[in-house]
Amino acid sequence: MARAEIKIDYDPELDAGYLALSPEQESIKQIPLNEDIIVDYGVNGEIVGIEILNLSQKTPVLIHPDEPEITPN
C-alpha cells in the first residue's frame, strides 16, 4: 500500500495553517466552509488541502505552548 504524504505549514505572520493532503496536486478550486476554513480541490474533485485561518485562536496550546490550556465549560 502506498503511503500518503501530508505536509503541514504554519505562517505566523498570517496566523494561517495549511494541510497539504496531496502536495504534488495543484489546487484548482477553493471552497470556504466558514470564514476561517477553506478546502482546496484538485482536478478530479479530490481534496488536496485545507487552509485554517486565525489558527492560534483555535489551537492556543499548539501555537502558544507556554499559555495555559483552555478547557471547555
C-alpha positions in Angstrom: 0.0 0.0 0.0 1.3 3.4 -1.0 2.0 5.8 1.8 0.3 9.2 1.6 2.5 12.3 2.2 0.9 15.1 4.2 2.7 18.4 4.5 1.8 20.9 7.3 2.8 24.5 7.2 2.2 27.4 9.5 2.7 31.1 8.7 2.9 33.1 12.0 2.6 36.5 10.2 -0.8 35.4 8.7 -1.7 33.1 11.6 -2.7 30.5 9.0 -2.1 26.8 8.8 -2.2 24.7 5.7 -2.5 20.9 5.5 -1.4 19.8 2.0 -3.0 16.3 1.7 -1.6 15.8 -1.8 1.4 18.1 -2.0 2.0 17.1 -5.6 -1.5 18.0 -6.7 -2.5 21.5 -7.8 -5.5 23.2 -6.3 -7.9 24.3 -9.0 -10.9 25.2 -6.8 -11.3 26.6 -3.3 -14.5 26.4 -1.3 -14.8 28.1 2.1 -16.5 26.0 4.8 -16.8 29.1 7.0 -14.9 32.3 7.5 -11.7 30.5 8.7 -11.6 27.2 6.9 -11.0 26.8 3.1 -10.9 23.5 1.3 -8.8 23.2 -1.8 -9.9 20.7 -4.5 -7.8 19.1 -7.3 -8.6 18.4 -11.0 -10.5 15.2 -10.2 -12.6 16.8 -7.3 -10.4 15.3 -4.6 -9.5 17.4 -1.5 -5.8 18.4 -1.9 -5.5 20.8 1.0 -7.2 22.6 3.9 -6.3 26.1 5.0 -7.2 27.3 8.5 -7.1 31.0 9.2 -6.7 32.5 12.7 -5.2 29.2 13.8 -3.8 30.4 17.1 -7.4 31.3 18.2 -8.4 27.7 17.6 -5.4 25.9 18.9 -3.7 28.1 21.5 -1.9 25.2 23.2 -0.3 24.0 19.9 0.7 27.5 18.7 1.5 29.0 22.1 2.6 26.1 24.3 3.5 28.4 27.3 -0.1 29.6 27.6 -2.5 27.7 29.9 -4.7 25.1 28.2 -8.2 26.2 27.5 -10.8 23.7 28.8 -14.5 23.6 27.7 -17.1 24.6 30.3 
